[in-house]
Amino acid sequence: MMDETTKVYVVDDDRDLGASLARLLRRHGFDAEPFTDPGALLEIYANAPAHCVLTDMMMDDLDGFAFAEKVRELDPSVAIVFMTAWPTTANAVDSVRRYGGLDYLEKPLDQERLLVAIEEGACWSRERRQRRNRTASLTPREREVFDLLVQGQSNKMIAAALGLSSRTVEDHRASIMAKTEAQSLAQLITLSR
């Protein structure tokens, strides 16, 4: 069971189903709110982000994939779980590969699988936000060095690419390691994902 601060939005143009799913999630400790209109959620999302969005695939104004793209623009760290009454293999694959969904659930939903998907999504979102916060304090130049480091470039290659001395790159690298609290290049690469 998740704590009360785990925000979940349920988006389905079937008002009764959306409300029912939100009630189920609230009974299991999530702070869940239903939306019948994905546009209405997009309008408020920047000021009230969630850990997870459970969205239907087929809605009147905006399909689930187009909606997911818009949510990702606002918040790359939100977990998205798709649900549909008309499952296809192609959509299942696309939901994960192209749209970053964490799961693709078939209606009627299996309660246990839904709860596991939402809990995993919330955990994924928290971890992703934590990684992003650890790199948020980097200066623009440190961010440039960081991006090249995680691509596997050496200090010498980074210096040449950015027009810096190797010593300056070493200083930036040391600052990056301190600010992110990373102990190795492998940990930096993990933070970049």
PEGI-V51929 format. One record per residue. RES is the residue in three letters. SS is DSSP state (2 for helix, 1 for strand, 0 for the rest). PHI is phi in whole degrees, -180 to 180 (999 if undefined). PSI is psi in radians with two decimals (* if undefined). Layout:
BEGIN
RES	SS	PHI	PSI
RES	SS	PHI	PSI
END
This chain:
BEGIN
MET	0	999	2.38
MET	0	-89	2.85
ASP	0	-80	2.97
GLU	0	-64	-0.32
THR	0	-85	0.05
THR	0	-83	1.82
LYS	1	-88	2.25
VAL	1	-131	2.28
TYR	1	-106	2.35
VAL	1	-109	2.08
VAL	1	-117	1.96
ASP	0	-155	2.32
ASP	0	-75	-0.09
ASP	0	-88	1.73
ARG	2	-54	-0.78
ASP	2	-65	-0.75
LEU	2	-66	-0.78
GLY	2	-59	-0.77
ALA	2	-66	-0.70
SER	2	-64	-0.77
LEU	2	-65	-0.70
ALA	2	-63	-0.72
ARG	2	-63	-0.77
LEU	2	-58	-0.82
LEU	2	-65	-0.68
ARG	2	-63	-0.67
ARG	2	-62	-0.40
HIS	0	-103	0.32
GLY	0	94	0.07
PHE	0	-91	2.63
ASP	1	-91	1.56
ALA	1	-108	2.46
GLU	1	-137	2.26
PRO	1	-87	2.61
PHE	1	-135	2.31
THR	0	-92	-0.35
ASP	0	-118	1.96
PRO	2	-61	-0.54
GLY	2	-63	-0.67
ALA	2	-64	-0.69
LEU	2	-67	-0.74
LEU	2	-60	-0.59
GLU	2	-65	-0.60
ILE	2	-101	-0.17
TYR	2	-59	-0.76
ALA	0	-57	-0.57
ASN	0	-92	-0.16
ALA	0	-146	1.16
PRO	0	-68	2.75
ALA	0	-117	2.92
HIS	0	-84	-0.57
CYS	1	-147	2.51
VAL	1	-122	2.16
LEU	1	-101	2.00
THR	1	-128	2.46
ASP	1	-72	2.69
MET	0	-81	-0.70
MET	0	-114	1.91
MET	0	-129	2.90
ASP	0	-60	-0.99
ASP	0	-90	-0.54
LEU	0	-148	2.17
ASP	0	-75	2.89
GLY	2	-59	-0.62
PHE	2	-70	-0.79
ALA	2	-63	-0.70
PHE	2	-62	-0.78
ALA	2	-60	-0.71
GLU	2	-61	-0.74
LYS	2	-68	-0.69
VAL	2	-65	-0.74
ARG	2	-62	-0.60
GLU	2	-63	-0.65
LEU	2	-78	-0.60
ASP	0	-152	1.64
PRO	0	-69	-0.13
SER	0	-103	0.16
VAL	0	-89	2.42
ALA	1	-83	2.43
ILE	1	-122	2.26
VAL	1	-119	2.17
PHE	1	-95	2.60
MET	1	-138	2.60
THR	1	-156	2.63
ALA	0	-92	-0.17
TRP	0	-126	1.20
PRO	0	-71	2.49
THR	0	-135	2.67
THR	2	-62	-0.74
ALA	2	-60	-0.78
ASN	2	-67	-0.63
ALA	2	-62	-0.78
VAL	2	-66	-0.82
ASP	2	-61	-0.66
SER	2	-59	-0.58
VAL	2	-91	-0.93
ARG	2	-69	-0.83
ARG	0	-93	-0.50
TYR	0	-118	0.12
GLY	0	66	0.42
GLY	1	-70	2.58
LEU	1	-91	-0.38
ASP	1	-158	2.85
TYR	1	-135	1.81
LEU	1	-105	2.48
GLU	1	-97	2.33
LYS	0	-82	2.53
PRO	0	-67	2.47
LEU	0	-74	2.44
ASP	0	-80	2.06
GLN	2	-56	-0.82
GLU	2	-64	-0.75
ARG	2	-65	-0.68
LEU	2	-60	-0.85
LEU	2	-63	-0.72
VAL	2	-64	-0.77
ALA	2	-62	-0.76
ILE	2	-68	-0.74
GLU	2	-64	-0.79
GLU	2	-62	-0.70
GLY	2	-62	-0.76
ALA	2	-64	-0.72
CYS	2	-64	-0.79
TRP	2	-59	-0.78
SER	2	-63	-0.78
ARG	2	-61	-0.78
GLU	2	-63	-0.75
ARG	2	-64	-0.74
ARG	2	-65	-0.68
GLN	2	-63	-0.77
ARG	2	-63	-0.75
ARG	2	-64	-0.66
ASN	2	-65	-0.60
ARG	2	-70	-0.40
THR	2	-102	-0.08
ALA	0	-65	-0.47
SER	0	-85	-0.02
LEU	0	-69	2.45
THR	0	-71	2.87
PRO	2	-55	-0.71
ARG	2	-68	-0.74
GLU	2	-62	-0.62
ARG	2	-65	-0.69
GLU	2	-62	-0.80
VAL	2	-63	-0.79
PHE	2	-56	-0.86
ASP	2	-60	-0.67
LEU	2	-76	-0.63
LEU	2	-60	-0.82
VAL	0	-73	-0.19
GLN	0	-86	-0.06
GLY	0	93	0.22
GLN	0	-81	2.53
SER	0	-77	2.90
ASN	2	-56	-0.73
LYS	2	-64	-0.74
MET	2	-66	-0.70
ILE	2	-65	-0.75
ALA	2	-58	-0.79
ALA	2	-65	-0.73
ALA	2	-66	-0.61
LEU	2	-102	-0.01
GLY	0	69	0.67
LEU	0	-118	2.92
SER	0	-82	2.74
SER	2	-61	-0.63
ARG	2	-64	-0.71
THR	2	-64	-0.71
VAL	2	-64	-0.72
GLU	2	-60	-0.72
ASP	2	-63	-0.78
HIS	2	-62	-0.72
ARG	2	-62	-0.75
ALA	2	-63	-0.72
SER	2	-65	-0.70
ILE	2	-62	-0.80
MET	2	-62	-0.71
ALA	2	-68	-0.82
LYS	2	-66	-0.63
THR	2	-89	-0.17
GLU	0	61	0.47
ALA	0	-83	2.52
GLN	0	-102	-0.17
SER	0	-156	2.91
LEU	2	-62	-0.65
ALA	2	-59	-0.69
GLN	2	-69	-0.62
LEU	2	-63	-0.74
ILE	2	-61	-0.69
THR	2	-62	-0.68
LEU	2	-67	-0.43
SER	2	-79	-0.23
ARG	0	-82	*
END
